[in-house]
Amino acid sequence: MDKIEKFLAYNGKINIVAIETTELVEEARKIHDLSPLATATLGRLLTMAALMSSNMKGEEDKLTLQIKGNGPIGQITVTADSKERVRGYVANPQVDLPLKENGKLDVGSAVGKDGFIYVIKDIGLKEPYIGMSKIITGEIAEDFANYYYTSEQKNTAVALGVLVNKDGVKRAGGFIVTSMPDATEDELFILENRLQEAKPISQMLEEKMTLLDIAEDITGDVNIKVLEEEQRMPKYECDCSKERMEKALISLGKEEIKNIIEEDGKAEIVCHFCNKKYEFDKEELENLLK
């Protein structure tokens, strides 16, 4: 079962947010008919969005993550809200490249190493917060660790993993580890070594390790504190509706709607995030003009 759990290590000096997103990423794979490489790539960004959204407090808070690299997968867009509802899409869902020498899917080459990641947080202020940083490796986890360091001045380790086989997503998940200002150099040194020696997150999940097991393993702290919260369960869920699609049509302007009526007599809009189709007949389009 997909879930998010939060922990404190080293007497509250290290914060860990860990997540399993196997079902969420499998749902995205099915909806978009993703290739294994596209599944791994979109799955990592969906997981990142779920991790980041777990810290949003407001009912209406929203997060958008975009990666615009120069690789063949094209732009990747993911959104999430404070209820851990996540959705996303890639420009090229059937992208395929040779495996890397170690037999792993080549997410870095799919994304490309030239471009930017964008973080847009709409948290009830007058204007949304927009942060950006350069793509470093295209592997996504390292790119977001760099984003935290350059844009939010936080020392943060990020791990993201999606294990795919011919039947679909076997395991997917990730974690974010953030040090507090009172963490000592010795503690940070131990933590850094533990993180470097840790197995991939998808492998740990495949070995049936719980999120608590993973948090203990990556910190080396057996007295880790579990932050008691209500069970958080991320899910792939789209909030599209016919009313929203009406607004999209209206935004085209009167002339464009008139052209659609004259040329086609109807309109069909497909949601990028869930592939649901919305049809508008001639009468509905004429009502929109009014």
Buried (B, 14 or more C-beta within 10 A) or exposed (E): EBBBBBBBBBEEBBBBBBBBBBBBBBBBBEBBEBBBBBBBBBBBBBBBBBBBBBEBEEEEBBBBBBBBBEBBBBEBBBBBBBBBBBBBBBBBBEBEBEEEEEEBBBBBBBBBBEBBBBBBBBBEEEEBEEBBBEBBBBBBBBBBBBBBEBBEEEBBBBBBBBBBEEEBBBBBBBBBBBBBEEBEEEBBEBBEEBBEEBBBBBEBBBEEBBBBBBBBBBBBBEEBBEEEEEEBBBBBBBEBEEEEBBEEBEEEEEEEBEEBBEEEEEBEBEBBBBEBEBEBEEEBBEEBEE
